[in-house]
Amino acid sequence: MSELAKRVAVAAVGIPTVLGLAFLGGWYLAIPLALFAALGCHEVARFARQKGVRSIEPLGIAMAVALVLAASWHPTFPSYAPWALGVLVAGSGVALVVSLGVRGASEAPLMAVSVTLLGAVYVGGALAFASLLHALPSTAGWEGGQPSPWAGLVAVALPLAVTWVGDAAAFFAGTAWGKAKLAPSISPNKSWVGFWAAVVGGAAAAAVWLVVARSVLEPLVGGPAGDGAIGAGNGGAMGLVVMAGVGALLACLAVVGDLVESLLKREAGVKDSGTFFPGHGGVMDRIDSLLFTIPISYVALLLLGGLP
């Protein structure tokens, strides 16, 4: 199967599934996120095993799952943060005690504990922000006084749209015109042409997102009148410029997220992070960019929502 055919197959199944879960929200979204956090954490542990480091994998998976579920249980950052901190502090302590009592100095305890915590934070900590982002319109009062079943989906759609559109633009432009390589020692197929295509595609996707979001997130984007925090001025034109800038930033971070996972795979000496998606790689291969764009989307919307 060609690379294009693989991408189409994944998109045909994955996009409707993800959007459906995002529309339902709540535990319908949290449980699959927790599953992906567990599988992603397992794949990070696999990277380490390829280099002879045995992380405390069950603990790392438990921490990643706990971080995701806590975000669904406490869907605002002020209420979530103490629980997340508690998970990380308690997990760190347990990891050190296990290394002391079970592993010993001969089994690289420093590396084992580090990889355990890295997997939990890198995967579970990032995916937890999907629940926070989904709840943001409700907790921030962006539904215009009329709760909308679409509000959570619209919020989550920002990082999804930017990441997916940017990735598609990078693939097609890079395949057609990519000559100069972006990071040949890490990911030989990525080119500077693909990178800039991703940035442009991400900026366009974010601008389109704002147009769609105006009918749902009224106090944030100003509704049809364009007088919200990121819709003010010139009939909303300034809002489009601001969101295009946010989209460009997210697209850059999506590329960084992809390169980070490629770096880990390169060190581990594996082509794919796993085999969860037959013929398409592992969970990390599918969510590597989202691990960066989802948290930053939450921060960006939270900051923009606080503008006068």
N, C-alpha and C positions, 0 to 999 in steps of 0.2 A: 504494500500500500504506500502511495506517495505521501510526502509530508503534507501536501495540501489536502489530500483525502482524509488523513488522520485528523487534521484540524477541523475539517467540516463535520466529521463524524462526532468528535468531542463536542463541538458547538451545537450540533443538532439535538443532542441528548442533554448536555450539561446546562445550556443557557435556560431552556424552559424550566428545568428542574430547580435551578438556583433561584430564578425569579419567582417561581411558585412558592418556594420555602420562604423567600423574603416577603412575599405578600402575606403569608400566614403569620409569620413572626412568632414571638413567644418561644415556647419550648419546641414547636415545630422547626424553628430555625436553630435553637440552641443545641438540641440533641445531635443533628448532623454536624454542626460546627465542632462539638465535643469529639465526635467520632473522627473527624478530619484532624483535629488537634492530636488525638492519640496516635493516629496513623503517621502523621507528619513527625511527631516526636520519635516514633519507632524508626523512621527512616533516618533521622539525624543520628540516632544511636547506631544505626547500621553504618553510616559514614565513619564513625569513630572506630567501630569494630574492624573495619578494613585496614585501619592503621594500628591495630593491636590494643586499642583502648576499650575496656568494658565499662560503659556507664552503668549507673544504677537505673536501668531502663524502666522497671515498673514504677519506681518513684517519680521519674520524670514524666511518664505518661499520666500518672495520677495528678500531678501538679498542673499539667497542661489542661486536663479535663476540668479540674477544679477552677482554674482561672476563667475558662469559658462559661461554665455553669454559674459561677458567681456573678458574672456580668449580666446574665439573663435574670438572675434573682434580684440584683441591685443595679438597675439599668441607668444610673447616673454616675458620673465619675467620682464625685465626692463620696457617695455611698459605697461604690465599688472599691475604691482605692484601699481602705483599711483591710478589706477581705483579701485583696490581691497581695498586699504587703504581708499579711499574716501567712498566706500560702507560701510565699517566697522565703520568709524567715524560717517558718517551721520546716519547709522542705530542705533548706540549706542545713539546718541543724540535724535533721534525720540523715541526710546524705553523709555528713561528716561522721556521725555516730556509726552508721553502717560501714563506712570505710575503715573506721578504727576497729570495729569489732569483728568484721567479716573479711574484708579485703586485705588489709595489711599494707605495709610500705612497698612490697614487691609488685603490687598491682596498680601502680600509678594512681594513687588516690586523688591527687590534685587534679589530674586530667579527668578522672572518672566523675568527680563532683562537678567540675566545670562543664563537661558535656551534658550531664544530667540537668543542670540549671539552664544551660543554653537552650536545650530542646524545649523546655517548658516555657521559657520567655519568648524565644524566637517564634515558636508556632502558637502555643496556647495564649500567650500574652497578646500577640497580634490579632488572632481570630476573635478574642474576647471583645475587641473594639467593634466587631460587626454587630453584636447585640446592642452595644452602647449607641452606635450610629443609628440603628433601626429605631431605637426608642427616643432619639434626640428630638424629632419634631414634636412629640407629645410632651416630653419633659421640659422643653424649652418654650412651649406655647406657640409653635409655628403652624398650627392647624386652623388658625383663624377663628377660634371659638367653636368650630364644628369638627369634631374628630373625624378623620378620614382613614378608611382602610388602606388607602394608597400611600399615605404619608411615609410610613416606614420603608416601603419598597422604593419610593422616590429617593429617600436619603441614601439607602444602600446602593442604589443604581449609579450614583456618582463615581465611586471608585471602580465599580464593575465596568461601566461604559468606557471610562478613560483607559482602563487597563486593556480591555478587549479590543477596542477600536485602535488604540496605539499599537498593540501587538500585531493586529492584522495589517495595519499600514506599514509597520516595520518589515513584516514578512514579504509583502508584495513588492515594496520599493527596494528592499535589500536584495531580493532575488533578481529583480530586473536590472538594477544599476549599482548594487553594492560592490565596490572595489576595495577601497581603503577599509581595513578591518579596525573595529572599535577596540577590541581586547583580544588579540589573536592567541595569547597564551592561556586565556581563561575560556573563551567561547569563540572558536574560529569562525563561526557562521555569522556573527554579528558585525555589522558595518556601520560606518558613520552615516551613510545615506539612510539606512534603516533607523538609526537613532533619531535623526532629525524628522524623518517621516512619522515616527512614533510621537514626537513632541507636537508636531502639527496636528496629527490625528487626535491626540489627547486634548489639545486646546479646542479643537472643533467639537469634540464630544462633550466637553464641559459646557461650552456655549449652548449647544442644543439641549443639554440637560437643564440649563437655567430656563430656557423657553418652556419646556415641558413642566418644570417644577413650579412655575408661576401660578398655575391653576390649583396647586395643592398646598404649597408652603407659603401662604400669603404674607404673614408678618416678616418672614425672612427675605423673600425675593420680591415682594411688593405686589403680587397678583398682576392682573392685566394692566394696572396703572403704572407698575414699575416703580413704586415709591418705597420699597423695602430696603433692608440693609445692603443687599447686593443687587438692587434693581433701580437705585436712585439715579436721577440725572439724565437728561436728554432722552426721555421716553424709555429708559432702561438700557441705553447704549453703553453707558459706563459699567453697568452690571455685567454686560456681555464681555467687556474687556477684562474686568476683574476675574470672571469665571474662566475665561480663556487662559489667563495667567495661572490660575489655580490648576487648570487642566494640564498646562505645560509642565508645571512643577510635578504633578502626580505622574505624568508620563515619564519624566526623568527618573523618578523614584521607582517606577515599575521596571525600568531597564536596570537600575541598580539592584533591585530585588532579584531579578533574573540572574545577573552576574554573580551575586553573592552565592546563590545556590549552585551555580556552575563552578564557582571556586571551590566550594565544599566537595562537589562531586569530583572535580579534577584532583584534589588532594587524595580523596578516597580511591581514585582510580576506577570509578564506575561511570557508565554512560547515562543511566537513568537512576532516579532516587529509589525506585521500587517497581513493583509489577501490579499495583492495584488496578490500573487501567490497562488491560492487555493490549500490547502494541503501542501504547501511548505513554508508558512510564508510570511513575508513582504519584502519590498525592502532592509531594513537594514540587514536582515538575509542573503541576497544574496551578498551584496557589502561590508560588514563590514571589511573584510580583505583587499579588494582593496582600501579602504579609507586610508590605511597605505602604501600599496605597490606602488600605482601609484605615489604619490608625491616623494617618496624616489627613485623610478626608474628614475624619471626626474632628480633629483639631482645627482644620481650616473652616469648617462650617460653624463650629462653636465660636471661633474668633469673629467670623463675618457676621454671625447672628448677634454679636454684641456691639456692632457698629451703630452709631446714632442714625 
